[in-house]
Amino acid sequence: MDTVFFLLAVAYGVFSAKSRGRAGFDLGGLDWFHVEQIAAVGGCVLLWLRRRRPVAVALALIALSVPFEMASGAMLVALFSVAVHRPPRTTAAVYAVSLVTVVSDAVVRPAAVLPDWLFYFLFGALAQGTAVGWGLFVRHRRQLLERVAAEAELRAERAQLRAREEVAREMHDVLGHRLSLLSLHAGALEYRPDAPSEDIARAAGVIRESAHQALQDLREVLTVLRAPAAGLPQPTLADLHRLVAESCAAGMRVRLATEIPEAVPELAGRTVYRVVQEALTNVRKHAEGAPVDVRVTGEEGAGLRVEVANGPAPRHRPGPAAAPAAPPGQGLAGLAERVALAGGRLSHGPGGDGGWEVTAELPWPAAERPRT
């Protein structure tokens, strides 16, 4: 592109030289025409510096174009560069200075060479304004392309962040449940080494099965790195009984009551499952041995409600020492975000009997009935 602009400036100088002929000042043996040609060549050479110092080059060529008309082509290219690389306010100031070149012709040039002054001024202002306008257009287009590219990059980063959050949420929900079961039985073996061999064998079997299921779940969750998250197998409300049964088999006391007249939407059912799963996991972590009541109610058009309430943890547990309480995590915060994405609301806090309650309310819009 620099070569193209250089050749355009040279072509303008050649055209200007042919159209004017050899008219000019007599410098006492030194032909003004030759001096102007040398100045025009020097102006064209200056164009190679226009990217690094566009304003300085433009002002130098404006000054050079006042006495030497053949350098005006290089000046137009410099004005274009200023409009492309500098703010519009700077461009306007440089353009205003460039108008001196057309005004000065009335004083510097011989009257025989000068056409009608007003026409020449308008023509020069239009030519220089065209170069500036073209540069402003190119600048605006580049800024627009940069903005589009930045927005596309930002959207890609946000999509990647959502994918990572989804992977983290799935791993927390699925593996947290499995590993809490495994920890519960491993703790029983640690704190009851004198248990009957049948109980030890049963607990070891549950540990082995839980570890196997945890590996299977981890394999399924990690497939999101190779496929869209929608392709992952997702639990439904129908899997809630299996979840409660697994918890009961691990020694928890969980009572499930459902009062739902018909099938619920897939998103709402999956969210209910995750709410109960996280609540049971937290009971195993922070209130081991506490009884848990799970209640799911709702109907179409009125919404869906799930309540998980556990009593206080037993003060005295069997064994020589009590298991250490698990540190608080980010499970409820992630669960609240999941419920909000489903259009619902999550609340949690201490219960009246010293336990803990988790409640989620989810939308269940009424389906449109066909008119008869």
C-alpha positions as CSV (number, residue, x, y, z in Angstrom):
1,M,0.0,0.0,0.0
2,D,2.9,2.4,0.7
3,T,4.2,1.8,-2.8
4,V,0.8,2.5,-4.3
5,F,0.5,5.8,-2.5
6,F,4.0,6.7,-3.5
7,L,3.3,6.1,-7.1
8,L,0.0,8.0,-6.9
9,A,1.9,11.1,-5.6
10,V,4.5,10.8,-8.3
11,A,1.8,10.5,-11.0
12,Y,0.1,13.6,-9.6
13,G,3.4,15.5,-9.8
14,V,4.0,14.4,-13.4
15,F,0.5,15.3,-14.4
16,S,0.9,18.7,-12.8
17,A,4.2,19.3,-14.5
18,K,2.8,18.5,-18.0
19,S,-0.3,20.6,-17.4
20,R,1.6,23.7,-16.3
21,G,4.6,23.5,-18.7
22,R,7.8,25.3,-17.7
23,A,6.3,28.5,-16.4
24,G,7.7,29.8,-13.1
25,F,10.1,32.1,-11.4
26,D,13.5,32.9,-12.8
27,L,16.1,32.4,-10.1
28,G,19.0,33.8,-11.9
29,G,20.2,30.9,-14.0
30,L,18.4,28.2,-11.8
31,D,15.2,27.0,-13.4
32,W,12.3,27.1,-10.9
33,F,10.7,24.2,-12.7
34,H,13.7,22.0,-11.9
35,V,13.7,23.1,-8.3
36,E,10.0,22.3,-8.0
37,Q,10.6,18.8,-9.5
38,I,13.3,18.1,-6.9
39,A,11.0,19.4,-4.1
40,A,8.2,17.1,-5.3
41,V,10.5,14.1,-5.3
42,G,11.6,14.9,-1.8
43,G,7.9,15.2,-0.7
44,C,7.2,11.8,-2.2
45,V,10.1,10.3,-0.3
46,L,8.7,11.8,3.0
47,L,5.6,9.6,2.5
48,W,7.5,6.6,3.7
49,L,7.5,8.2,7.2
50,R,3.7,8.9,7.2
51,R,2.8,5.9,9.4
52,R,5.2,6.8,12.3
53,R,4.7,10.6,12.2
54,P,1.6,11.3,10.1
55,V,1.0,14.8,11.5
56,A,4.6,16.0,11.2
57,V,4.8,14.6,7.6
58,A,1.5,16.3,6.7
59,L,2.6,19.7,8.1
60,A,5.9,19.5,6.3
61,L,4.2,18.6,3.0
62,I,1.7,21.4,3.5
63,A,4.5,23.9,3.9
64,L,6.3,22.4,0.9
65,S,3.1,22.6,-1.3
66,V,2.8,26.4,-0.7
67,P,5.7,27.2,-3.1
68,F,5.8,23.9,-5.0
69,E,2.5,22.8,-6.5
70,M,4.0,19.5,-7.7
71,A,4.2,18.3,-4.0
72,S,0.4,18.6,-3.6
73,G,-0.1,15.0,-4.5
74,A,2.1,13.9,-1.6
75,M,0.3,16.3,0.6
76,L,-3.1,14.7,-0.2
77,V,-1.7,11.3,0.7
78,A,-0.4,12.7,4.0
79,L,-3.8,14.2,4.8
80,F,-5.3,10.8,4.2
81,S,-2.8,9.2,6.6
82,V,-3.6,11.7,9.3
83,A,-7.3,11.0,9.0
84,V,-6.7,7.3,9.3
85,H,-4.2,7.3,12.2
86,R,-5.2,10.3,14.3
87,P,-8.4,11.4,16.0
88,P,-10.9,13.5,14.0
89,R,-10.1,16.7,16.0
90,T,-6.5,16.5,15.0
91,T,-7.5,15.7,11.4
92,A,-9.8,18.8,11.3
93,A,-7.0,21.0,12.5
94,V,-4.5,19.7,9.9
95,Y,-7.1,20.0,7.2
96,A,-7.7,23.7,8.1
97,V,-4.0,24.3,7.9
98,S,-3.9,22.6,4.5
99,L,-6.3,25.2,3.1
100,V,-3.4,27.7,3.3
101,T,-1.9,26.1,0.1
102,V,-4.9,27.1,-2.1
103,V,-5.1,30.6,-0.5
104,S,-1.4,31.2,-0.9
105,D,-1.5,30.6,-4.7
106,A,-3.0,34.1,-5.1
107,V,0.1,35.7,-3.7
108,V,2.9,33.3,-4.6
109,R,2.1,32.3,-8.1
110,P,2.2,34.5,-11.2
111,A,-1.1,35.8,-12.3
112,A,-0.6,34.3,-15.7
113,V,-0.6,30.8,-14.3
114,L,-3.4,31.2,-11.7
115,P,-6.9,30.4,-12.9
116,D,-10.0,32.0,-11.5
117,W,-9.2,32.3,-7.7
118,L,-12.5,31.2,-6.3
119,F,-12.8,28.2,-8.6
120,Y,-9.2,27.2,-7.7
121,F,-9.9,27.5,-4.0
122,L,-13.1,25.4,-4.2
123,F,-11.4,22.8,-6.3
124,G,-8.4,22.6,-3.9
125,A,-10.6,22.5,-0.8
126,L,-12.7,19.7,-2.4
127,A,-9.7,17.7,-3.4
128,Q,-8.1,17.9,0.1
129,G,-11.5,17.3,1.7
130,T,-12.0,14.2,-0.4
131,A,-8.6,12.8,0.8
132,V,-9.6,13.6,4.4
133,G,-13.1,12.1,4.1
134,W,-11.7,8.9,2.5
135,G,-9.2,8.6,5.4
136,L,-12.0,9.1,8.0
137,F,-14.1,6.4,6.3
138,V,-11.1,4.0,6.4
139,R,-10.5,4.8,10.1
140,H,-14.2,4.3,10.9
141,R,-14.3,1.0,9.0
142,R,-11.1,-0.3,10.8
143,Q,-12.6,0.7,14.2
144,L,-15.8,-1.1,13.3
145,L,-13.9,-4.3,12.3
146,E,-11.9,-4.1,15.5
147,R,-15.0,-3.6,17.6
148,V,-16.7,-6.6,15.8
149,A,-13.6,-8.7,16.4
150,A,-13.4,-7.7,20.1
151,E,-17.1,-8.5,20.6
152,A,-16.7,-11.9,18.9
153,E,-13.7,-12.6,21.1
154,L,-15.7,-11.5,24.2
155,R,-18.6,-13.7,23.2
156,A,-16.2,-16.7,22.7
157,E,-14.7,-16.1,26.1
158,R,-18.1,-15.9,27.7
159,A,-19.2,-19.1,26.0
160,Q,-16.0,-20.8,27.2
161,L,-16.6,-19.5,30.7
162,R,-20.2,-20.8,30.7
163,A,-18.9,-24.2,29.5
164,R,-16.4,-24.3,32.3
165,E,-19.0,-23.3,34.8
166,E,-21.3,-26.0,33.5
167,V,-18.6,-28.6,33.8
168,A,-17.8,-27.5,37.3
169,R,-21.4,-27.5,38.3
170,E,-22.0,-31.0,36.9
171,M,-18.9,-32.4,38.6
172,H,-19.9,-30.8,41.9
173,D,-23.5,-32.1,41.7
174,V,-22.7,-35.6,40.5
175,L,-19.4,-36.4,42.2
176,G,-20.2,-34.6,45.4
177,H,-23.2,-36.9,45.9
178,R,-21.2,-40.1,45.1
179,L,-18.1,-39.1,47.1
180,S,-20.1,-38.1,50.1
181,L,-21.7,-41.6,50.1
182,L,-18.2,-43.1,49.9
183,S,-16.9,-40.9,52.7
184,L,-19.9,-41.9,54.9
185,H,-19.2,-45.6,54.7
186,A,-15.4,-45.1,54.9
187,G,-16.0,-43.1,58.1
188,A,-18.1,-45.9,59.5
189,L,-15.3,-48.4,58.9
190,E,-12.8,-46.1,60.5
191,Y,-14.8,-45.3,63.6
192,R,-16.2,-48.9,64.0
193,P,-13.3,-51.2,63.5
194,D,-14.9,-53.7,65.9
195,A,-18.1,-54.0,63.8
196,P,-19.3,-57.5,62.7
197,S,-17.6,-58.9,59.6
198,E,-20.9,-58.9,57.8
199,D,-21.3,-55.1,58.3
200,I,-17.7,-54.5,57.3
201,A,-18.2,-56.5,54.1
202,R,-21.5,-54.7,53.3
203,A,-19.8,-51.3,53.8
204,A,-16.9,-52.3,51.7
205,G,-19.3,-53.4,48.9
206,V,-21.1,-50.0,49.1
207,I,-17.7,-48.2,48.9
208,R,-16.7,-50.3,45.9
209,E,-20.0,-49.6,44.1
210,S,-19.9,-45.9,45.0
211,A,-16.4,-45.6,43.6
212,H,-17.4,-47.4,40.5
213,Q,-20.4,-45.2,40.0
214,A,-18.3,-42.1,40.7
215,L,-15.9,-43.1,37.9
216,Q,-18.9,-43.7,35.5
217,D,-20.4,-40.3,36.4
218,L,-17.0,-38.6,36.0
219,R,-16.7,-40.2,32.5
220,E,-20.1,-38.8,31.5
221,V,-19.4,-35.3,32.8
222,L,-16.1,-35.0,31.1
223,T,-17.6,-35.8,27.7
224,V,-18.8,-32.2,27.8
225,L,-15.2,-31.2,26.8
226,R,-15.8,-33.1,23.5
227,A,-19.5,-32.6,22.9
228,P,-22.2,-30.0,23.8
229,A,-23.5,-30.2,27.3
230,A,-26.9,-31.0,25.9
231,G,-25.6,-34.4,24.8
232,L,-24.9,-35.5,28.4
233,P,-27.4,-37.8,30.1
234,Q,-29.4,-35.7,32.5
235,P,-31.4,-36.8,35.5
236,T,-35.2,-36.2,35.6
237,L,-37.7,-36.1,38.4
238,A,-38.4,-39.8,37.9
239,D,-34.8,-40.5,39.1
240,L,-35.6,-38.9,42.5
241,H,-36.7,-42.2,44.0
242,R,-33.5,-43.8,43.0
243,L,-31.5,-41.0,44.5
244,V,-33.4,-41.3,47.8
245,A,-33.0,-45.1,47.8
246,E,-29.2,-44.8,47.4
247,S,-29.1,-42.4,50.3
248,C,-31.1,-44.8,52.4
249,A,-28.9,-47.7,51.5
250,A,-26.0,-45.6,52.8
251,G,-27.6,-45.4,56.2
252,M,-29.4,-42.1,55.9
253,R,-33.0,-41.6,57.1
254,V,-34.8,-40.0,54.2
255,R,-38.5,-39.7,53.7
256,L,-39.8,-38.7,50.3
257,A,-43.3,-37.4,49.6
258,T,-44.4,-36.3,46.2
259,E,-47.7,-34.8,45.3
260,I,-47.6,-34.1,41.5
261,P,-50.6,-34.9,39.4
262,E,-48.8,-35.2,36.1
263,A,-45.4,-35.1,34.4
264,V,-43.4,-31.9,35.0
265,P,-41.3,-30.0,32.4
266,E,-37.9,-31.5,31.8
267,L,-35.9,-28.5,33.0
268,A,-38.0,-28.1,36.2
269,G,-37.7,-31.8,37.0
270,R,-33.9,-31.9,36.5
271,T,-33.6,-28.8,38.7
272,V,-35.7,-30.5,41.5
273,Y,-33.4,-33.5,41.3
274,R,-30.3,-31.3,41.6
275,V,-31.8,-29.4,44.6
276,V,-32.5,-32.7,46.5
277,Q,-29.1,-34.1,45.5
278,E,-27.2,-31.1,46.8
279,A,-29.3,-31.0,50.0
280,L,-28.7,-34.6,50.8
281,T,-25.0,-34.2,50.1
282,N,-24.8,-31.3,52.5
283,V,-26.6,-33.3,55.2
284,R,-24.0,-36.1,54.9
285,K,-21.2,-33.5,55.1
286,H,-22.5,-31.2,57.9
287,A,-25.2,-33.1,59.8
288,E,-24.4,-36.8,59.5
289,G,-27.1,-39.0,61.0
290,A,-29.9,-36.4,60.9
291,P,-33.3,-37.4,59.5
292,V,-34.3,-35.7,56.3
293,D,-37.7,-35.0,54.9
294,V,-38.1,-34.4,51.1
295,R,-41.4,-33.0,49.8
296,V,-42.2,-32.2,46.2
297,T,-45.5,-30.5,45.4
298,G,-47.0,-28.5,42.6
299,E,-49.4,-28.5,39.6
300,E,-49.5,-27.1,36.1
301,G,-50.0,-23.4,36.1
302,A,-49.3,-23.0,39.8
303,G,-45.6,-23.9,39.9
304,L,-43.4,-26.5,41.4
305,R,-42.1,-26.5,45.0
306,V,-39.5,-28.7,46.6
307,E,-38.6,-28.7,50.3
308,V,-35.7,-30.5,51.9
309,A,-35.5,-30.2,55.7
310,N,-33.2,-32.1,58.0
311,G,-33.2,-32.2,61.8
312,P,-30.1,-31.5,64.0
313,A,-27.2,-33.9,63.8
314,P,-27.1,-36.4,66.7
315,R,-24.8,-35.2,69.4
316,H,-23.4,-38.6,70.2
317,R,-22.4,-40.9,67.4
318,P,-21.2,-44.5,67.8
319,G,-17.5,-45.0,67.8
320,P,-14.5,-43.6,69.7
321,A,-14.6,-40.2,68.1
322,A,-16.8,-38.0,66.1
323,A,-16.1,-37.4,62.4
324,P,-14.8,-33.9,61.6
325,A,-17.3,-31.6,60.0
326,A,-16.8,-30.8,56.4
327,P,-15.8,-27.2,55.6
328,P,-18.5,-25.1,53.9
329,G,-18.3,-24.9,50.1
330,Q,-20.0,-23.2,47.2
331,G,-22.7,-25.7,46.6
332,L,-25.7,-23.6,47.7
333,A,-24.4,-20.6,45.7
334,G,-24.1,-22.8,42.6
335,L,-27.5,-24.3,43.3
336,A,-29.1,-20.8,43.6
337,E,-27.6,-20.0,40.2
338,R,-29.0,-23.2,38.7
339,V,-32.5,-22.5,40.1
340,A,-32.3,-18.9,38.8
341,L,-31.4,-20.1,35.3
342,A,-34.6,-22.3,35.4
343,G,-36.6,-19.2,36.3
344,G,-37.1,-20.1,39.9
345,R,-36.0,-18.9,43.4
346,L,-34.0,-20.7,46.1
347,S,-34.1,-20.1,49.8
348,H,-32.2,-21.8,52.6
349,G,-31.6,-21.3,56.3
350,P,-31.8,-22.8,59.8
351,G,-35.0,-24.7,60.6
352,G,-37.1,-24.3,63.7
353,D,-35.8,-27.5,65.3
354,G,-32.2,-26.7,64.9
355,G,-31.8,-28.3,61.5
356,W,-31.6,-26.8,58.1
357,E,-34.1,-26.2,55.3
358,V,-33.7,-25.7,51.6
359,T,-36.7,-24.6,49.5
360,A,-36.9,-24.1,45.8
361,E,-39.8,-22.7,43.8
362,L,-39.9,-23.3,40.1
363,P,-42.2,-22.2,37.3
364,W,-44.6,-24.7,35.7
365,P,-46.5,-22.8,33.1
366,A,-49.9,-24.0,31.9
367,A,-49.9,-25.7,28.5
368,E,-52.1,-24.3,25.8
369,R,-55.2,-26.5,25.3
370,P,-56.5,-27.0,21.8
371,R,-59.7,-25.2,21.1
372,T,-62.7,-27.4,20.4
